[in-house]
């Protein structure tokens, strides 16, 4: 069994076992904020790397226009240099970011940067895995999977693979989820007797990568 780092987003979400950036951060995100941040983060990173739009929580999500080539080149550059700070600055450059962050406070801005860094660590050469397109399920498009790029020992922790868990209220279930469209990352907690939203890079293990069989999650 390979262990994946999984975080709880509310009431408190802690980032642990970080290789790069080294500084541990504690951020707060509601389920709605997690959905919004995850959609944009995957659009800026994963989608640019794979060359297509992956699943989004907002079924009406629209990618940022006119930035495709620049963002793709930026992700290729990150693969070579793994410069987190510089890459983040470049990812959020442009008129769209001024409008996006206009009404957000410093905590919300930091939460977004932290979430972007989770996805950037997928492309770090120390990650030990990589993301690839997945066409396993005929009923879907925009699928992706994680595959190993190194040998892993039983019980070894994948430090650069992080997931985020957010508790869902009844109201959030009603307003955020659409059956069969964006409920692909919802798990039911028998301990808490309530559904939970699971997003972040580790959400891609839902597509059945062989090396992740028997994953253990923990807060």
C-alpha positions as CSV (number, residue, x, y, z in Angstrom):
1,X,0.0,0.0,0.0
2,X,1.3,3.4,-1.0
3,X,0.3,6.3,1.3
4,X,-1.0,9.6,-0.2
5,X,-1.0,12.9,1.8
6,X,-4.6,14.0,2.1
7,X,-5.7,17.3,3.7
8,X,-8.9,18.6,5.2
9,X,-10.0,22.0,4.0
10,X,-12.4,23.0,6.7
11,X,-12.4,24.0,9.4
12,X,-8.6,23.9,8.9
13,X,-6.4,22.5,6.2
14,X,-2.8,21.9,6.8
15,X,-0.1,21.3,4.2
16,X,2.4,18.7,5.3
17,X,5.5,16.8,4.1
18,X,6.3,19.4,1.5
19,X,9.5,18.9,-0.5
20,X,9.2,22.2,-2.4
21,X,8.2,24.8,-1.3
22,X,9.6,23.9,2.1
23,X,7.6,26.2,4.3
24,X,4.5,24.6,5.8
25,X,1.3,26.5,5.4
26,X,-2.2,26.4,7.0
27,X,-5.0,27.7,4.9
28,X,-8.8,27.7,5.1
29,X,-11.1,27.0,2.2
30,X,-14.8,26.3,2.1
31,X,-16.1,23.6,-0.3
32,X,-17.1,26.3,-2.7
33,X,-13.7,27.9,-2.6
34,X,-12.0,24.6,-3.1
35,X,-14.1,23.9,-6.2
36,X,-13.3,27.3,-7.7
37,X,-9.6,27.1,-6.9
38,X,-9.3,23.6,-8.2
39,X,-11.0,24.4,-11.5
40,X,-8.7,27.3,-12.2
41,X,-5.6,25.5,-10.9
42,X,-6.2,22.5,-13.2
43,X,-6.9,24.8,-16.1
44,X,-3.6,26.7,-15.6
45,X,-1.4,23.6,-15.1
46,X,-2.8,20.1,-15.9
47,X,-4.9,21.1,-18.9
48,X,-1.9,22.9,-20.4
49,X,0.3,19.9,-20.0
50,X,-2.2,17.4,-21.3
51,X,-3.5,19.6,-24.1
52,X,-7.2,19.3,-23.3
53,X,-9.7,20.4,-20.6
54,X,-10.0,18.0,-17.8
55,X,-13.1,17.6,-15.5
56,X,-14.3,20.7,-13.7
57,X,-16.6,21.1,-10.7
58,X,-18.2,24.1,-12.5
59,X,-20.0,22.5,-15.4
60,X,-20.0,25.9,-17.1
61,X,-16.3,26.6,-16.6
62,X,-14.6,28.4,-19.4
63,X,-10.7,28.5,-19.8
64,X,-8.9,31.7,-19.9
65,X,-8.8,33.0,-23.5
66,X,-5.6,33.7,-25.5
67,X,-3.2,32.2,-23.0
68,X,-2.9,28.6,-24.2
69,X,0.5,28.7,-25.9
70,X,2.1,30.9,-23.2
71,X,0.8,28.6,-20.4
72,X,1.9,25.4,-22.2
73,X,5.4,26.8,-22.7
74,X,5.4,27.9,-19.0
75,X,4.6,24.3,-17.8
76,X,7.4,22.9,-20.0
77,X,9.8,25.4,-18.5
78,X,8.7,24.4,-15.0
79,X,9.4,20.8,-15.8
80,X,13.0,21.8,-16.6
81,X,13.7,24.2,-13.8
82,X,11.0,23.5,-11.0
83,X,11.0,27.2,-10.1
84,X,7.8,27.4,-8.0
85,X,7.7,31.1,-7.2
86,X,8.6,32.4,-10.7
87,X,6.2,29.9,-12.3
88,X,3.3,31.0,-10.0
89,X,4.0,34.7,-10.8
90,X,3.9,33.9,-14.6
91,X,0.7,31.8,-14.2
92,X,-1.3,34.6,-12.7
93,X,0.0,37.3,-15.0
94,X,-2.5,39.0,-17.3
95,X,-5.6,41.0,-17.1
96,X,-7.8,38.0,-16.0
97,X,-5.9,37.7,-12.7
98,X,-6.5,41.3,-11.8
99,X,-10.2,40.8,-12.1
100,X,-10.1,37.3,-10.4
101,X,-8.3,38.6,-7.3
102,X,-10.1,41.9,-7.1
103,X,-12.4,41.0,-4.3
104,X,-10.3,38.4,-2.6
105,X,-8.5,39.0,0.7
106,X,-4.9,37.8,1.5
107,X,-6.0,34.5,3.0
108,X,-7.9,33.6,-0.2
109,X,-5.0,34.6,-2.4
110,X,-2.6,32.5,-0.3
111,X,-5.1,29.6,-0.4
112,X,-5.0,29.8,-4.2
113,X,-1.3,29.9,-4.4
114,X,-1.0,26.9,-2.1
115,X,-3.4,25.0,-4.3
116,X,-1.4,25.9,-7.4
117,X,1.7,24.6,-5.7
118,X,0.1,21.3,-5.1
119,X,-0.5,20.9,-8.8
120,X,3.0,22.1,-9.7
121,X,4.5,19.4,-7.5
122,X,2.9,16.9,-9.9
123,X,5.3,18.1,-12.5
124,X,8.4,18.2,-10.3
125,X,11.0,15.7,-11.4
126,X,11.1,14.4,-7.8
127,X,7.4,13.5,-7.8
128,X,7.9,9.9,-8.7
129,X,4.7,9.8,-10.8
130,X,3.2,11.5,-13.9
131,X,-0.2,12.4,-15.2
132,X,-1.5,11.0,-18.5
133,X,-4.8,11.0,-20.5
134,X,-7.2,8.3,-19.5
135,X,-9.8,6.9,-21.9
136,X,-10.7,3.9,-19.7
137,X,-14.3,5.0,-19.3
138,X,-16.3,5.3,-22.6
139,X,-18.9,7.5,-21.0
140,X,-16.5,10.4,-20.2
141,X,-14.1,12.8,-21.8
142,X,-11.4,14.9,-20.3
143,X,-10.2,12.0,-18.1
144,X,-6.7,11.7,-16.7
145,X,-4.8,9.1,-14.6
146,X,-1.6,8.9,-12.5
147,X,1.2,6.4,-13.3
148,X,4.4,5.7,-11.5
149,X,7.7,7.0,-12.9
150,X,9.8,5.2,-10.3
151,X,9.8,2.1,-8.1
152,X,7.9,2.5,-4.8
153,X,8.3,0.4,-1.7
154,X,5.3,-1.0,0.1
155,X,4.1,1.6,2.7
156,X,6.2,4.4,1.2
157,X,4.6,7.9,1.2
158,X,4.3,9.8,-2.0
159,X,5.3,13.2,-0.6
160,X,4.4,15.2,-3.8
161,X,0.9,13.8,-4.2
162,X,-1.6,15.8,-2.2
163,X,-5.4,15.7,-2.0
164,X,-7.9,18.0,-0.3
165,X,-11.0,16.9,1.6
166,X,-13.8,19.4,2.2
167,X,-16.9,18.5,4.2
168,X,-20.1,19.1,2.2
169,X,-23.3,20.6,3.8
170,X,-26.7,19.8,2.5
171,X,-26.9,23.2,0.9
172,X,-23.5,22.7,-0.8
173,X,-24.6,19.3,-2.1
174,X,-27.6,21.0,-3.6
175,X,-25.9,24.0,-5.1
176,X,-22.5,22.5,-6.1
177,X,-23.2,19.0,-7.4
178,X,-24.9,17.8,-10.5
179,X,-25.4,14.1,-10.7
180,X,-23.4,12.4,-13.3
181,X,-21.6,15.6,-14.3
182,X,-19.4,16.8,-11.5
183,X,-19.9,14.4,-8.6
184,X,-16.9,12.3,-9.7
185,X,-14.8,13.4,-6.6
186,X,-17.4,12.9,-3.9
187,X,-16.8,10.3,-1.2
188,X,-19.0,9.3,1.6
189,X,-17.5,9.2,5.1
190,X,-19.1,6.5,7.2
191,X,-17.3,7.9,10.3
192,X,-18.8,11.3,9.9
193,X,-22.0,10.1,8.2
194,X,-21.7,12.8,5.5
195,X,-20.4,13.3,2.0
196,X,-17.0,14.8,1.4
197,X,-15.5,16.5,-1.6
198,X,-12.1,15.2,-2.6
199,X,-10.1,17.4,-5.0
200,X,-6.5,18.2,-5.7
201,X,-3.9,16.1,-7.6
202,X,-4.8,12.9,-5.6
203,X,-8.3,13.0,-7.0
204,X,-6.9,11.6,-10.3
205,X,-6.2,8.3,-8.6
206,X,-10.0,7.6,-8.9
207,X,-9.1,6.5,-12.4
208,X,-7.5,3.4,-11.2
209,X,-3.7,3.7,-11.6
210,X,-2.3,0.3,-10.8
211,X,0.5,1.5,-8.7
212,X,-2.0,3.3,-6.4
213,X,-4.1,0.2,-5.6
214,X,-4.8,0.2,-1.9
215,X,-4.3,3.9,-1.2
216,X,-4.7,5.1,2.4
217,X,-6.0,8.6,3.1
218,X,-5.4,10.6,6.3
219,X,-6.0,14.2,7.5
